[in-house]
Amino acid sequence: MPKPLRDPQPMLERAIADWGGHEDLWLFGYGSLIWRPEFSFTERRPAWVHGWHRALKMWSRVNRGSVQTPGLVFGLLSGGSCRGMVFRVPKAEGLETLGRLWLREMPTGVYDPRWLQCGTAEGSVRALAFTLSRRSPNFTGELSDDHYRHIFTHAVGRYGSSLDYAQQTLLELQRHSIHDAALARLVALAAAKEQEQRQSGNAADCDAPQAPVYVPGSPDKSESSQPSGPSKENT
């Protein structure tokens, strides 16, 4: 486990104090929380926030990558807008849920938890979201398409690959009719890379000479170094 960037306990205590515990707890999910929340909730709504956007720009050296080959997970960066889901947790379960969330999302104190106003079809709610600062050492900065392709091909952590994580999130967003053009483009990059590798492999197979086919009654290899018929090569 990487060393903590910051002590997460004071941030948990501040989040609890800001919530107050007098009403149900709302949480905003924009990545894996949408398809793997790991907490109980009584209501889930499609939601959106302004001033923040989902970005696959946070290094992961345990869950979706390694120290040797860091992977990627989502962060909520300032600027733009983001569509996701809000979850309503009964107030009686709020403290336990926050504690479990901190163990999952904040073991190294990488995120900046913030209370954001989230729009929903039923009205606005104030929900806790895990945002990422561009000053964080875990923020990747701008990555080239080739760098994304390399990460998608090689980065694997204890919960699986970065590519699986990106694909799963995209599928879940689509299931909820949430369109994320930036994520769809990145996943398409990986698909194009896989297609390129398959085509390269097929071309290599076609260029290689076929092994001689044994025909019953023909001399075996020990009697003749030549196959029974003319050799054949695919072109």
C-alpha positions as CSV (number, residue, x, y, z in Angstrom):
1,M,0.0,0.0,0.0
2,P,1.4,3.4,-0.9
3,K,2.2,5.8,2.0
4,P,-0.6,8.1,2.9
5,L,-0.4,11.5,1.2
6,R,-2.4,13.0,4.1
7,D,-4.0,11.8,7.3
8,P,-7.6,10.8,6.2
9,Q,-9.1,10.9,9.7
10,P,-9.4,14.7,10.1
11,M,-11.1,14.8,6.7
12,L,-13.6,12.1,7.8
13,E,-14.3,14.0,11.0
14,R,-14.9,17.2,9.0
15,A,-17.3,15.4,6.6
16,I,-19.2,14.0,9.5
17,A,-19.5,17.4,11.1
18,D,-20.6,19.1,7.9
19,W,-23.2,16.4,7.4
20,G,-24.5,16.7,11.0
21,G,-26.3,13.4,11.1
22,H,-29.7,15.0,11.4
23,E,-31.0,13.9,8.0
24,D,-30.3,11.3,5.4
25,L,-26.9,11.2,3.8
26,W,-26.5,11.8,0.0
27,L,-23.5,10.6,-1.9
28,F,-22.5,11.4,-5.5
29,G,-21.0,8.6,-7.6
30,Y,-19.3,9.3,-10.9
31,G,-17.1,6.2,-11.4
32,S,-17.0,2.8,-9.7
33,L,-19.5,3.9,-7.1
34,I,-22.1,3.7,-9.8
35,W,-21.6,0.0,-10.5
36,R,-20.1,-1.1,-7.2
37,P,-21.3,1.1,-4.4
38,E,-20.7,-1.5,-1.6
39,F,-23.2,0.3,0.8
40,S,-26.9,0.1,1.4
41,F,-29.1,2.9,0.1
42,T,-32.9,3.6,-0.1
43,E,-32.9,5.6,-3.3
44,R,-30.7,6.2,-6.3
45,R,-31.2,9.0,-8.8
46,P,-29.5,10.2,-12.0
47,A,-27.8,13.5,-11.1
48,W,-25.6,16.1,-12.5
49,V,-23.1,18.7,-11.1
50,H,-21.8,21.9,-12.7
51,G,-18.2,23.0,-12.2
52,W,-16.7,19.5,-12.1
53,H,-16.1,16.8,-14.6
54,R,-15.2,13.1,-14.6
55,A,-11.6,12.4,-15.8
56,L,-9.5,9.2,-16.0
57,K,-6.5,11.1,-14.7
58,M,-5.6,9.6,-11.3
59,W,-2.8,7.2,-10.9
60,S,-3.6,3.8,-9.3
61,R,-0.7,1.8,-8.0
62,V,-2.7,-0.8,-6.1
63,N,-6.3,-1.3,-7.3
64,R,-5.9,-0.9,-11.1
65,G,-2.1,-0.9,-11.5
66,S,1.2,-1.4,-9.7
67,V,4.2,0.6,-8.6
68,Q,6.0,-0.7,-11.6
69,T,3.1,0.0,-14.0
70,P,0.7,2.5,-12.6
71,G,-2.9,2.2,-13.8
72,L,-5.7,4.8,-13.9
73,V,-8.9,5.5,-12.0
74,F,-11.4,8.4,-12.2
75,G,-11.2,11.7,-10.3
76,L,-13.6,14.5,-10.3
77,L,-11.7,17.6,-11.6
78,S,-12.8,21.2,-11.5
79,G,-14.3,22.6,-14.7
80,G,-17.1,21.5,-17.0
81,S,-20.0,19.3,-15.8
82,C,-20.6,15.7,-14.9
83,R,-23.5,13.3,-15.0
84,G,-23.6,10.5,-12.5
85,M,-25.8,9.1,-9.7
86,V,-26.7,10.2,-6.2
87,F,-27.4,7.7,-3.5
88,R,-29.6,8.3,-0.4
89,V,-28.4,6.6,2.7
90,P,-30.7,6.5,5.8
91,K,-29.3,8.8,8.5
92,A,-29.1,5.8,10.9
93,E,-26.6,4.2,8.6
94,G,-24.7,7.4,7.7
95,L,-21.8,7.1,10.1
96,E,-21.1,3.5,9.3
97,T,-21.4,4.2,5.5
98,L,-18.9,7.1,5.7
99,G,-16.4,5.0,7.7
100,R,-16.6,2.2,5.1
101,L,-16.3,4.7,2.2
102,W,-13.2,6.2,3.8
103,L,-11.6,2.8,4.0
104,R,-12.3,2.2,0.3
105,E,-11.7,5.7,-1.2
106,M,-9.5,7.5,1.3
107,P,-6.8,5.1,2.7
108,T,-4.1,7.5,1.5
109,G,-6.1,10.7,1.7
110,V,-5.8,11.3,-2.0
111,Y,-9.2,12.9,-2.6
112,D,-10.7,16.2,-1.4
113,P,-14.2,15.3,-0.2
114,R,-16.6,18.1,-1.0
115,W,-20.3,18.7,-0.5
116,L,-21.8,19.6,-3.9
117,Q,-25.2,20.7,-5.1
118,C,-26.4,18.0,-7.4
119,G,-29.3,18.4,-9.8
120,T,-31.9,15.7,-10.1
121,A,-35.3,15.4,-11.8
122,E,-36.9,15.5,-8.3
123,G,-34.9,18.6,-7.2
124,S,-31.5,19.5,-6.0
125,V,-29.7,17.6,-3.2
126,R,-26.5,18.3,-1.3
127,A,-24.2,15.2,-1.7
128,L,-20.7,14.3,-0.8
129,A,-18.3,13.7,-3.7
130,F,-14.7,12.7,-3.9
131,T,-12.9,15.4,-5.9
132,L,-9.3,15.4,-7.1
133,S,-6.9,18.4,-7.0
134,R,-4.6,19.1,-9.9
135,R,-1.9,19.7,-7.3
136,S,-2.2,16.1,-6.1
137,P,0.8,13.9,-6.9
138,N,-1.7,11.3,-8.1
139,F,-3.0,13.7,-10.8
140,T,-1.6,12.5,-14.1
141,G,-1.7,15.7,-16.0
142,E,-2.3,15.4,-19.7
143,L,-1.6,12.0,-21.2
144,S,-1.1,11.2,-24.9
145,D,-3.2,8.6,-26.7
146,D,-0.1,6.3,-26.9
147,H,0.3,6.5,-23.1
148,Y,-3.4,5.6,-22.6
149,R,-2.9,2.7,-24.9
150,H,0.1,1.5,-23.0
151,I,-1.7,1.7,-19.7
152,F,-4.7,-0.1,-21.0
153,T,-2.5,-2.9,-22.4
154,H,-0.2,-3.4,-19.3
155,A,-1.7,-1.9,-16.1
156,V,-3.3,-4.5,-13.8
157,G,-3.9,-4.3,-10.0
158,R,-5.6,-6.3,-7.3
159,Y,-9.1,-5.5,-8.6
160,G,-8.3,-6.0,-12.3
161,S,-7.0,-3.9,-15.2
162,S,-7.4,-0.3,-15.9
163,L,-9.1,-1.2,-19.2
164,D,-11.7,-3.4,-17.4
165,Y,-12.4,-0.5,-15.0
166,A,-12.9,2.0,-17.9
167,Q,-15.0,-0.4,-19.9
168,Q,-17.2,-1.3,-16.9
169,T,-17.8,2.3,-16.1
170,L,-18.7,3.2,-19.7
171,L,-21.1,0.3,-19.9
172,E,-22.8,1.3,-16.7
173,L,-23.0,5.0,-17.7
174,Q,-24.6,3.9,-21.0
175,R,-27.1,1.6,-19.1
176,H,-28.3,4.7,-17.3
177,S,-28.3,6.8,-20.6
178,I,-25.4,8.9,-19.5
179,H,-23.2,9.9,-22.5
180,D,-19.5,10.5,-21.8
181,A,-17.7,11.2,-25.1
182,A,-14.2,11.5,-23.5
183,L,-14.4,8.1,-21.9
184,A,-16.0,6.5,-25.0
185,R,-13.0,7.8,-27.0
186,L,-10.5,6.4,-24.6
187,V,-12.1,2.9,-24.6
188,A,-12.2,3.1,-28.4
189,L,-8.5,3.7,-28.4
190,A,-8.0,0.5,-26.6
191,A,-10.2,-1.4,-29.0
192,A,-8.3,0.0,-31.9
193,K,-5.1,-1.1,-30.4
194,E,-6.4,-4.7,-29.8
195,Q,-7.6,-4.8,-33.4
196,E,-4.2,-3.6,-34.6
197,Q,-2.5,-6.3,-32.6
198,R,-4.8,-9.0,-34.0
199,Q,-4.2,-7.9,-37.6
200,S,-0.5,-7.8,-37.0
201,G,-0.6,-11.3,-35.6
202,N,-2.7,-12.6,-38.5
203,A,-0.3,-11.0,-41.0
204,A,2.6,-12.8,-39.3
205,D,0.7,-16.1,-39.4
206,C,0.0,-15.6,-43.1
207,D,3.7,-14.8,-43.9
208,A,4.9,-17.9,-42.1
209,P,5.3,-21.1,-44.3
210,Q,2.9,-23.9,-43.5
211,A,4.1,-27.0,-42.0
212,P,4.3,-30.0,-44.4
213,V,1.2,-32.2,-44.3
214,Y,1.8,-35.9,-43.9
215,V,0.2,-38.0,-46.6
216,P,-0.3,-41.7,-45.8
217,G,2.1,-43.8,-47.9
218,S,4.6,-41.0,-48.4
219,P,8.2,-41.2,-47.1
220,D,8.4,-39.9,-43.5
221,K,10.9,-37.2,-42.5
222,S,13.6,-39.7,-41.6
223,E,13.7,-41.0,-45.2
224,S,13.4,-37.7,-47.1
225,S,13.9,-34.1,-46.2
226,Q,11.3,-33.1,-48.8
227,P,7.5,-33.3,-48.3
228,S,5.5,-35.5,-50.5
229,G,4.1,-32.6,-52.5
230,P,5.2,-29.1,-53.4
231,S,5.4,-26.8,-50.4
232,K,2.7,-24.2,-50.1
233,E,2.9,-20.7,-48.6
234,N,0.0,-18.4,-48.0
235,T,0.4,-14.9,-49.4
